[in-house]
Amino acid sequence: MAGARKPRLAVHKFASCDGCQLTLLDCEDQLLDVVGEIEIAYFLEATRQEIRGPYDVSLVEGSITTAHDIERVRRVRAQSKMLIAIGSCATAGGVQALRNTADIDALARAVYPNPEYFQTLTTSTAIQDHVKVDFELRGCPISREQLIEVVSAYLTRRKPNIPNYSQCMECKQAGTVCVMVAHGTPCLGPVTQAGCGNVCPSCERGCYGCFGPKEKANAKSLARWFEGSLGLSGRQTHDLYRTFNAGAPAFCEVGLAAIGEKTDETVAEVTR
């Protein structure tokens, strides 16, 4: 009697640097344990094998930046029982979402010798802006441990145990001295979701916000602290919030407001 079919996993890439897919490969021994329970049906970063859908789980890396991307992500959604967006590009548009407030035609003319052959959307947007997403895994790149936790949770039919508290909690748990209080170093830790393992503050550097805004992040209050207590200029505050998660509404709004470019209509347009 033939055994039951293993759940099929697919990994899809859109506009990104491939860092989150490489995180999956970096899982090494943990990945081998997971592979024993699933069938990797589609993962061009790691194998030439292509098994057609439907897929039980699809991991999607990258943001949507072209009309073709929109069509393709809809096909991915239609083929997937569960779709998990992985990384800052897939969950917030990535660093390429800086284009959302820029003149894309001017950028094309500056970069390409024949911009007429360049076809793109004026915005870089998250996967959830186009299709239903069952779970979002934050980070630039994502955490290996969190990735294994999400896949394991699916296999055991339970809710993933992913923290939604701030990076400051990880600093406290590790006994790391607060760089903002002790050294006056600007740090996005109070408004950033935990997950990196306390990398930057443990090296006496401020958090860069790689894992995006935490639940109910009070980014406005932190921006006032930067400018009032640490003496940052509006441009410096803007630059802190406009990096890996530039398209995340909580960060985008404060970043634009810091340089006087924020309107409710602007934020709605560039983060929708």
Buried (B, 14 or more C-beta within 10 A) or exposed (E): EEEEEBBBBBBBBBBBBBBBBEBBBEBEEBBEEBEEBBBBBBBEEEEEEEEEBEBBBBBBBBBBBBEEBBEBBEEBBEBBBBBBBBBBBBBBBBBBBBBBBEEBEEBBEEEEEEBEEEEBBEBBBBBBBBBEBBBBBBBBBBBBEBBBBBBBBBBEEEEBEBBEEBBBBBBEEEEBEBBBEEEEBBBBBBBBBBBBEBEBBBEEBBBBBBBBBBEEBBBBEBBEBBBEEBEBEBEBBBBBBBBBBBBBBBBBBBBBBBBEEBEEEBBEEBBE
